[in-house]
Amino acid sequence: MAERLIPGDVAPDFTLQDETGKSVSLSDLRKRKTIVYFYPAASTPGCTKEACDFRDTLGSLQAAGYDVVGVSPDPVKALAKFAEEENLTFRLLSDEDHAVAEAYGAWGEKKNYGRSYMGLIRSTIVVDPDGKVSLAQYNVRATGHVAKLRRDLKLDK
């Protein structure tokens, strides 16, 4: 399990397929600040809530200079279905082998009903245009996360 990232760290570069099958690299997104959020599974209640919150606030995030990409261990086909069903207007990236989640410290031990297992830890990393981490949040809650993130980025007064 990789260590968690902290502000000032260089964000690990990656290339993943988006919901259309197109390759997307973090280095391609470096013109603006990028919110990279990791979520466990497309089309589940919490992940849908979080994705829709990002969708609904995307215009104001973009106006403030931020782009958003969601990363999950789902295959491209599941991401395409999720994007279509929820009218998601930002890229969803497939990290099936969870290598990117591991590099970002978003893969690790989880506990549920007394059972321990390895899985995706809901996390959000904000990367500045120079490729450095400006904000890193781990174990975030799906509900209310986008509103908290906006406050932490000082986008809401």
N, C-alpha and C positions, 0 to 999 in steps of 0.2 A: 504494500500500500504506500503510495507516494505521500509526501508531506503536503500539508495544505499550503496554498499560496498566500502570501501577504502583500500588502501594498509595497510597490517598489520592485518586486520580483519581475523578471522577464516572463511574459506569458508563453507557455510552450506553443510553438506553431503546430498546426495540424492541417490535414486535408481530408475532408469527409464528403460523402455524397449527400446532397440535399433531397428534398421530397420529390424532385423531378428527375433525380439520377445524375444531376450535374455536380462536378467536383467543386468544392468551396474550400479555400484555404484562409486561415486567419490573416496571413500576410496580404491577401486580396482585400481585406476589410480595413486595412490600416489608415485609410483616409480620414476616418472618423472614429469616435469612441464607440466601442462595441460591448454590448451587454451579452455575455455568453451565459445562458442559464441551462443547468442540467436538471432533467426531470426523469423520473423512473419509467413511465410507460404512457404512450399515447392512448387517448380515448378512455382513460380512467377518470373518475370524478375529480380528484384533486388536481391532476395534471391538466385536465380540461379547464378547470376554473382558473388556474394560473396562466395557461396559454391565452384564454379569452381576456384575462385582465391585461396581459401584454398587448394583445390585439387592440383592445379598446383604448389604450393609452399610447399606442404606437405613434400616432401623428404628433403628439406633444413631445414624446421622447425624441423623435427624429428632428423636430423643430429645435430642440435643445442640443442637437449634434450627436445623438446616440442612434446606433443601429442595434437590432436585437436578433440573436440566433438562439434557437433552442436545440439542445443536444440530448439524445436519449439512446438507449441500446436497441431501439426498435429498428426493424428492417425498413428500407426505403418505401416499400409498398404500404406498410402500416402508416408511415408518416404522410404519404400522399393522401390516404383515406382520411386521416385525422385533419390535415390541412383543408381538405375539401369540405368535410362535415362541419367544421367550426369556422369556415371562412377566414383562416389564418393568413395574414398578409406579410409575414416575415418568414425567413428560412428556418426549416427544421432539418437538423443534420443527424445522420445515422452513424452511431458509434457502437456497432454490434459486438465488437470484441472488447469494448469499454476501455481501450487503450488511452483515449483522450481523457475520459473521466478519471482514469488512474493518474495521468500526468498532472491533472488539475486538482488532485486530492479529493475528487468527488466520488470515489469508489472505495468502499470500505465495509467494515463490520456494522451490521444493523441488528437490532433486536426487535422482535415482534412476538407478543404473547409468550415471552420466556424463551423463545427460540433465537439463536444467533445464526446469521448467515451473511454472506458477502453480497452487496448490492449497491445500487446508485444512491448517493446521498444528495438530496435536493439542495443545490448550491447555485450561487450566482457570482460570476466574476466579471468585473468591469475592466476592460482593457483600453488604455489610452492610444492615441494614434501612433505613438512610438513603440507600441508593443509591450508596455509595462502595465502591471496590475495596479489599478488605482483604488479598487474596492474588492474585497473578497468576503462573501457571506456563505456559511455552511449550515446545514441542518435547518434551512428556512422552512416556514410553513407555507403551504400552497395558498391558502386563503389569507389575503391581506398583504402578501409579500410585495407585490408590485407597488402598492401604496407606501409601504415602508421603504422600499428601495428609492422611490421618488423623493421621499423626505430625506433619506440619507445622502442623496445626490444633490440635495438642496434645490429641487425643482418645484417643490410646493412650499409656499411660505407658511 
